[in-house]
Amino acid sequence: MLKKTLLLPILACALAYSAAAQDIKNFLGRWDMTVTATNGETYPQWLELTDNGGKIEGRVQPRGGAWHPIEGANVESGKLIVNVGSKTTWELTSSSGKLTGTEKHGSESGATLAGVKAPSLDRPMPKSWTKPRPLFDGKDLKGWEPIGNVENNKWVARNGELVNDNPEVPGQRAHGAANIKTTEKFRISSCISK
């Protein structure tokens, strides 16, 4: 009788752990995210999640700037809560290989989120590399375009450099300024770190 009494709680814990592990598995991988702001504007972001011994780790590529590690993540009632930084969380659910959810700033809901699995970056190594060439001619913005808050674009070419003349305002978040990107298209090879 004692063995049966001990076996039931152990079995219940094992089943709960197995269900939680399956919940985590639904969120792992690389995701191409589409963020729809409350004003209807859409823009891309990117999320990668891995399982490190039952702990969810990952990184996020925001709308502008470089990727950064997530600050933490956990599954609660089938929903993944990802702390992407600056008091911002993503609350995500997984269904049919897709993610959907909401971005929150504190307790306030913001943008809606939709994610699909990112394509594999495994490509054959090129047989030869092209010669390096400049992307910026040092004279003007030919081949470059603003992204993000384009109405607040202050990018100029000055003294052979790309310069953003949007002055820094103390206490203002960086989202007020436009970012810039090249209009050229490139093929990504397998040399990209994973």
GUVEXGU-510276 format. One line per 2 residues: number of its first residue (from 0); their letters; for each residue x, y, z of C-alpha. Coordinates in steps of 0.2 Angstrom, whole numbers. Layout:
REM residues N
NUM = a = X Y Z; ...
//
This chain:
REM residues 194
0 = ml = 0 0 0; 14 12 4
2 = kk = 22 9 -13; 6 13 -22
4 = tl = 4 29 -11; 22 35 -15
6 = ll = 20 30 -34; 5 41 -37
8 = pi = 13 57 -32; 29 53 -42
10 = la = 19 48 -57; 9 64 -56
12 = ca = 25 75 -55; 32 65 -70
14 = la = 17 68 -80; 16 87 -76
16 = ys = 35 89 -80; 32 80 -96
18 = aa = 18 91 -101; 28 107 -96
20 = aq = 43 100 -107; 31 98 -121
22 = di = 24 116 -119; 42 123 -119
24 = kn = 46 112 -135; 32 121 -145
26 = fl = 41 138 -142; 59 133 -146
28 = gr = 68 138 -162; 70 153 -173
30 = wd = 55 164 -176; 52 178 -189
32 = mt = 40 189 -179; 28 202 -186
34 = vt = 24 216 -174; 8 226 -177
36 = at = 8 242 -167; -8 250 -160
38 = ng = -8 262 -174; -8 248 -187
40 = et = 10 250 -192; 19 233 -195
42 = yp = 37 229 -194; 48 214 -192
44 = qw = 58 207 -177; 66 190 -174
46 = le = 66 179 -159; 77 163 -155
48 = lt = 73 152 -140; 83 137 -134
50 = dn = 81 124 -119; 96 124 -108
52 = gg = 92 110 -96; 74 115 -93
54 = ki = 78 134 -93; 72 144 -108
56 = eg = 86 155 -115; 86 166 -131
58 = rv = 89 182 -140; 79 194 -149
60 = qp = 82 206 -163; 72 222 -161
62 = rg = 66 234 -174; 82 243 -173
64 = ga = 100 240 -166; 108 224 -162
66 = wh = 101 208 -155; 102 205 -137
68 = pi = 99 191 -125; 81 189 -117
70 = eg = 81 193 -99; 71 177 -95
72 = an = 56 166 -100; 44 154 -92
74 = ve = 28 144 -97; 12 148 -87
76 = sg = -4 138 -92; 2 135 -109
78 = kl = 7 153 -112; 26 158 -114
80 = iv = 30 174 -105; 47 181 -112
82 = nv = 55 196 -104; 63 205 -119
84 = gs = 70 219 -109; 66 237 -103
86 = kt = 51 231 -93; 44 224 -109
88 = tw = 37 206 -110; 29 196 -124
90 = el = 15 184 -120; 14 171 -133
92 = ts = 4 155 -137; 9 142 -149
94 = ss = -3 133 -161; 0 124 -178
96 = gk = 18 129 -178; 14 148 -176
98 = lt = 16 160 -162; 3 174 -158
100 = gt = 3 186 -143; 4 203 -136
102 = ek = 18 214 -131; 16 222 -114
104 = hg = 24 237 -106; 22 233 -87
106 = se = 3 229 -86; -1 239 -101
108 = sg = -5 229 -117; 3 236 -133
110 = at = 7 228 -150; 1 212 -156
112 = la = 13 198 -161; 13 185 -174
114 = gv = 28 173 -178; 32 159 -190
116 = ka = 47 148 -190; 62 156 -198
118 = ps = 70 147 -213; 85 137 -210
120 = ld = 101 147 -213; 111 131 -218
122 = rp = 118 135 -236; 133 128 -245
124 = mp = 149 138 -243; 152 148 -258
126 = ks = 166 141 -270; 173 158 -271
128 = wt = 170 175 -262; 168 191 -272
130 = kp = 180 205 -269; 175 217 -254
132 = rp = 166 233 -260; 160 248 -251
134 = lf = 141 250 -247; 143 268 -244
136 = dg = 151 280 -257; 155 293 -243
138 = kd = 146 307 -253; 127 304 -252
140 = lk = 113 292 -246; 112 283 -263
142 = gw = 108 265 -259; 101 269 -241
144 = ep = 84 271 -235; 76 276 -218
146 = ig = 66 263 -208; 56 265 -192
148 = nv = 50 282 -189; 54 289 -206
150 = en = 45 305 -203; 59 309 -190
152 = nk = 73 304 -202; 89 315 -200
154 = wv = 102 304 -208; 115 313 -219
156 = ar = 132 310 -227; 145 321 -219
158 = ng = 164 320 -221; 163 302 -228
160 = el = 152 295 -214; 134 291 -211
162 = vn = 128 303 -198; 111 304 -189
164 = dn = 108 322 -184; 93 318 -173
166 = pe = 99 326 -157; 98 316 -141
168 = vp = 85 321 -129; 88 317 -111
170 = gq = 75 305 -105; 68 301 -122
172 = ra = 68 283 -128; 78 280 -144
174 = hg = 62 275 -154; 59 293 -159
176 = aa = 73 293 -172; 73 283 -189
178 = ni = 86 270 -192; 94 267 -209
180 = kt = 97 252 -220; 105 248 -236
182 = te = 93 244 -251; 105 231 -258
184 = kf = 100 212 -257; 113 199 -251
186 = ri = 113 181 -251; 117 174 -233
188 = ss = 129 159 -233; 133 146 -220
190 = ci = 147 156 -212; 134 165 -201
192 = sk = 136 159 -183; 122 149 -176
//
